[in-house]
Amino acid sequence: MRKVAQQLIVLTVAAMWASTGIADELVIGDGSEIRIPIRHDGTGRYAEEFDQDPKRHDQHAFAVEGKVSWRAQRWKDLAFEGSRVLYKVVCSRQVTTLTLSFAFWGSEGTEAVVWASPDGTDWEEVFSYVPAEMGTSVRLRRTLDLSNYLSPETHAVFVRMGTREAWGLLYGFSLAALPQTGPKTPAYRPGPAPRAGAVRYGFGQTSPDESALKFIRKAGINVFHWPNPLQNQGEIPERALFNARIADAREAIAAVHAQGAAALLELSPCSGGGNADKRTQLFDFCDRRWKDYGDYFGSAPEDALSMTQRDADGTPRRYRHGDQQGYHLCVNSPSVRQYTMGLIRMGLEAGADGNVIEGLRVETGNCYCEWCRFRFIEWLGNTYGAVDLKTKLGITDVRSVVPPTKPDAPLRVAWRGFAAWSLADFIDAMKSYGESLNPNYILTARFGLPNGEPFSSLRSRALDLEQWSASQDVVFAESRYGTGPRTEAGVRVSNSSEYRYLAAASRGKAFTFLEPAPATDSPRGRSALARLAIAESVASGGSRPCNGLAPEAQRATAAYHAFLKRRESVLTRLRPWSPVRIWASLQQAYHRVATFPMPCSRYLADRHIPHLMITDRDILEDDLGQVEALILPTVRIVSSRQLQALRRLTERGLGLILIGPCATHDEWGNVRDESWISRALAVEGTWPGEPRRIDVGRGRLAYLPGVPLPEAANAGLPEEGKAGLRDLAPSIAHVSRRSLPAATDPTANVEISIAYDGGNTLLVHVVNYGVGLDGAVEAETALPIKVRLPKGKSVKRAVFVSPDEDTPSHWLPFTVLTPGPARYVEAVIPGLDVYGQIEYELSDEKPIWDRLPVLQVAQEGSAAPGGEVILRLALSRRLAAGWRVEGPEGWTFRFERMEAGETRCIAGVPADATTGRHPLDLAVGNRGMGTLTDRTWVRIEAPLALELSAPPHLDTASRRTRVQAMIRSQLREPMKAEMTVTLPAGWPAPSPIRNLTILPGRATPVGIWVQNPRDVRPGTYAMGIQLTPAGQSPLHANVDLHVLDEFAAIVCPELREELTVDGALHEPCWQAAATTSAFVRSDGGSAACQQTQAWAAYDSATLYIAINCAEHDPAAIVARQDSDGGDMSCDDSIQILLDRGHGHQTFRQFVVNAVGAKQPAEGWEAVTRRTESGWTTEIAIPLPVPPEPGDMWGLNVVRNRPQRSNSPAEHTTWAPIEGTVQQPRHFRHLVFAR
């Protein structure tokens, strides 16, 4: 034993190998860090020490097993391949934390890993690191809290260090032990809910156990909720047993408080479990035990069925979720309200701080129970004046009103409004009651965003978050499973558009959004995806709740939360900021009219344009703040007051951008003959099919023609959508009279958002979405970020902070630019892993003259070393001015005067220029306006690049799959090349492609047909190609080919004759046997009672789909919605879900019901027919680009059968998907035939 220090704490460290059993023991005192230089030469003997300098002990190598090699340095290093070193650390009972520090050097792809275990058998990965490039030596420092791994019997922990497979080197291992000094987190003190920017939310599916409590403490969770232990869908015990439940609840709540978190209990007021006939659950409680709880719930209802929601014919509404079944309860029922308030009081008496209302909804968007019928009359009288009731709704005596049942009834919109108000009124009543018992009562309600937008939730369940948020302390929303952010198959999945809507609807309150991460088997993936999800939420001004996280994700969450807590003073002071806003109008959903704020938001995010959303209420505010450009994404329903406000704001200087027809209807849904907008655009009947720009007072108006868009765009836009919005960014610059609010490299896979406190702090959030399911992160290096400064501000200093960096913060050099009547600041982030913040300290500066022109620059393409890049330079107003462009050493510039005042700059790229980003500084000026400055970045590409892509699955049915090679050329001249293909042994190899012409300055696609063996087994197979240009070295590309256990597809033949879309399936192409297998129920996978068949065919312009829906009782078919664009979730209907390219990320949805009503209303055809055995439909979907033979799309066909009087509802799907069917990764296939 070697004595290092003698004080309080003893650690026994044993370095063990299978062959040697070497050990070294030391004593650590006073909590200081102690270096442990253990030597091993690979043979079981200690190696001699070269370096005796104690200051360099962190440079000493330590013992490893496996291959050993020596390098000539002052100290000995040990190289190894896939090796491990194992330490057993025995601690005294006071030790709680071990600090592990080491340095790493390794080859490309090497991964350093640390594992921990309480017994040396059940290992868990606690840390991993992959260097950015080969030969990277990085000083890492991490605090790894190993208390979870300390054995309670031996108080020992086993630590294993090493690499995963590849060659690498670890050195400078050190440990530090810290004695226990009491709990780090103070116990929770009752008070108001945390402010926006300070919420760290968590929840569990059961009462928190020891593991959950540890995570609450480590992750700094300050709000935590779990299911109410006092009640579960009506299952409340005998009163004699209730005190035991209260005691258990009180103990759990106190334990959560001890970790520093507020404790909230779930309530489910709209779900009553049980069977009315068998008198189970809620019915049993009402019959036998409600009277025992009269002090909480008041008088019992005569029958629990009186609490249920009802269809128009009075039928109680039932639900079934797997094994659970019951009834939807109505929030207007007095018994439901009494029952909920009793549960609130129970929880508060047990010590809870508040409640989470779960499952709040009006199923199908309306309820016809006696309570709703009565309250609807009351609501009408309180909401509308007598004149509006008579002139707009045709009501002279409100007492005689009967709720509407037809979709086109005059009262239909008011009926929907009442349903949404009922839920908001219920939340407000529960909040008021809770506050009467506890002034600091905290209330939230889970709001569903399952489809990536808020409109379908309002249409189908009457959920209006903008009303809910008024009575909530923390707004809680959730999406469907697997929507967590990442990049998969080259597609970025982002939820930032939902976050922007939530920020607008929450109106400054704290909000949290659950978008569950996709499944991954990779520990690194779970960690990296957790970091990205938190980064996405914080960058949008929200937070992400934690639930059911794997250990790797828990550690990543704890680390990020620790960073956010340190930044809390900044995050709570600043609010999201941007001069660009999108109107997210929920009043469109009340009228069943489509609007598209989400895809517009995604389009701007893809172009790195920070922006925010505003709601219907915001339009009526006299001042929208520093808003320069307001986008109306097909907002047809605009009230008279809103229309007047828009005109007033535009005449004062607001820039207005219309996408498609806007303000065509008033708030009652009546068509306007004209509006100031239509007059300004000179609309005569049909809205223009081309863009228009006009001035309105001091403001500007830009119009873009309507374009087919999905309502949600988490995984991006279809190509036709992108093409239709290509003028959106230039229109923003035009109407705002300024450059865009931010810019970076167009190829960077990042999103940028800005927060501002209205004073002298500006915060720029940068989120890197280049995170794969396997945890691989495509880090950004030397990333330039340019952002607009608030008016009258300049920059004093800039600092970059990131939870991913070892150094907490560092100063950034920056450049202030003046490309027009606004200042910009640009800084370059040296390296960005997942998330970083640039914090600018601002200073007051004299505002720039508002009438300055704007420097405009556009780059044409990219170039290779030795090539040229074209810059198109102009001013927003024609002025005589001189241009200057400067770049890195060796670049040359020449200028050409063009028409319309434009200047063309030809930038010559040096032959030795490196690939990547290169800055070019621009200046233009004259004596009158002075000098405008800006900076643009040019990307230099390799002269030739080769890519190879394959469908996600091979077509093993036809055994022929088309794989796509893409050759990207920056060459100036055409070139000949030869391409060869390599496939697994036993696979037929295609012949080499000779005399292949590579076109200059463009991408050349090459289709390759792959034929798989007949007996191919499920699995992954490698394919490679080699491209050999004439006289040059070959290029290589590889791709994995995936074979499924079962490949199901509809073969889509090319039509040779004309097809009439009439709903009658008489054409020859529909007479072949359907290739769709049996449809299954989406709630469990059992076969559908009523089956469905599907066929497909195509020509050069159209995809045709035919559906036959069998129905044993055609007379019972339900089709309430008879106009296009409405909600058909309660009708007999068919959904077609198409994933073009089958990238598993994005899809388009087409819905048609049994009478031919369509959603979306425009851009496709559908005709239906009733038959003696059911109903049929023929669908025609335009094809913007004709498909190639062998193209494979993702496809699912979904059928909805609502409840009949003699049979329950049935939701069935061709692809066997449980839960939401909108999961493109599980779609089946549509294969275009030759």
Sequence and secondary structure as in RCSB ss.txt:
>XXXX:A:sequence
MRKVAQQLIVLTVAAMWASTGIADELVIGDGSEIRIPIRHDGTGRYAEEFDQDPKRHDQHAFAVEGKVSWRAQRW
KDLAFEGSRVLYKVVCSRQVTTLTLSFAFWGSEGTEAVVWASPDGTDWEEVFSYVPAEMGTSVRLRRTLDLSNYL
SPETHAVFVRMGTREAWGLLYGFSLAALPQTGPKTPAYRPGPAPRAGAVRYGFGQTSPDESALKFIRKAGINVFH
WPNPLQNQGEIPERALFNARIADAREAIAAVHAQGAAALLELSPCSGGGNADKRTQLFDFCDRRWKDYGDYFGSA
PEDALSMTQRDADGTPRRYRHGDQQGYHLCVNSPSVRQYTMGLIRMGLEAGADGNVIEGLRVETGNCYCEWCRFR
FIEWLGNTYGAVDLKTKLGITDVRSVVPPTKPDAPLRVAWRGFAAWSLADFIDAMKSYGESLNPNYILTARFGLP
NGEPFSSLRSRALDLEQWSASQDVVFAESRYGTGPRTEAGVRVSNSSEYRYLAAASRGKAFTFLEPAPATDSPRG
RSALARLAIAESVASGGSRPCNGLAPEAQRATAAYHAFLKRRESVLTRLRPWSPVRIWASLQQAYHRVATFPMPC
SRYLADRHIPHLMITDRDILEDDLGQVEALILPTVRIVSSRQLQALRRLTERGLGLILIGPCATHDEWGNVRDES
WISRALAVEGTWPGEPRRIDVGRGRLAYLPGVPLPEAANAGLPEEGKAGLRDLAPSIAHVSRRSLPAATDPTANV
EISIAYDGGNTLLVHVVNYGVGLDGAVEAETALPIKVRLPKGKSVKRAVFVSPDEDTPSHWLPFTVLTPGPARYV
EAVIPGLDVYGQIEYELSDEKPIWDRLPVLQVAQEGSAAPGGEVILRLALSRRLAAGWRVEGPEGWTFRFERMEA
GETRCIAGVPADATTGRHPLDLAVGNRGMGTLTDRTWVRIEAPLALELSAPPHLDTASRRTRVQAMIRSQLREPM
KAEMTVTLPAGWPAPSPIRNLTILPGRATPVGIWVQNPRDVRPGTYAMGIQLTPAGQSPLHANVDLHVLDEFAAI
VCPELREELTVDGALHEPCWQAAATTSAFVRSDGGSAACQQTQAWAAYDSATLYIAINCAEHDPAAIVARQDSDG
GDMSCDDSIQILLDRGHGHQTFRQFVVNAVGAKQPAEGWEAVTRRTESGWTTEIAIPLPVPPEPGDMWGLNVVRN
RPQRSNSPAEHTTWAPIEGTVQQPRHFRHLVFAR
>XXXX:A:secstr
      SSEEEEEEEE TTT   EEEEE TT  EE      SSSS    S   GGGGGG     SS      SSS
    EES EEEEEEE  TTEEEEEEEEEEEE TT  EEEEEESSSSS EEEEEE  SSTTEEEEEEEEE  GGGS
 TTT EEEEEEEESSSEEEEEEEEEEEEE  S SS      S   TTT  EEE SSS  HHHHHHHHHTT  EEE
E  TT STT    HHHHHHHHHHHHHHHHHHHHTT EEEEEE TTEEES TTTT THHHIIIIIGGGGHHHH S 
 S GGGGB B TTS B EEEETTEEEEEB TT HHHHHHHHHHHHHHHHTT  EEEE S   GGG   SHHHHHH
HHHHHHHHS HHHHHHTT  S GGG     STT TTHHHHHHHHHHHHHHHHHHHHHHHHHH TT EEEEEEE T
TSSSHHHHHHH   HHHHGGG SEEEEE  TT   EEETTEEE  HHHHHHHHHHHTTSEEEEE      S HHH
HHHHHHHHHHHHHHTT B  B S  HHHHHHHHHHHHHHHHTHHHHTT EE  SEEEE  THHHHTT    HHHH
HHHHHHTT   EEE HHHHTSS  SS  EEEEES  B  HHHHHHHHHHHHHT EEEEESS S B TTS B S  
HHHHHTT  SS  SS EEEEETTEEEEEE      S  TT   HHHHHHTTTHHHHHHHHHTS  SEE  TT  E
EEEEEE SSSEEEEEEEE  B TT  B  EEEEEEEEE  TTEEEEEEEEE TTSSSSEEE  EEEE SSSS EE
EEEEEEESSEEEEEEEEEE     TT   EEEEEES B TT EEEEEEEESS    EEEEE STT EEEEEE GG
G EEEEEE  TT  SEEEEEEEEEEETTTEEEEEEEEEEE  SEEEEEE  SS  TTTSEEEEEEEEEE  SS E
EEEEEEE  TTS     EEEEEE TTSEEEEEEEEE  TT  SEEEEEEEEEEETTS  EEEEEEEEE S   EE
EE B SS    SS   SGGGTS       EETTT  B SS EEEEEEE SSEEEEEEEEE S GGG      STT
S  TTSSEEEEEEEGGG SS  EEEEEETT  EESSSSSEEEEEEETTEEEEEEEEE SS   TT EEEEEEEEE
E  BTTB  EEEESS   S S  GGG EEEEE  
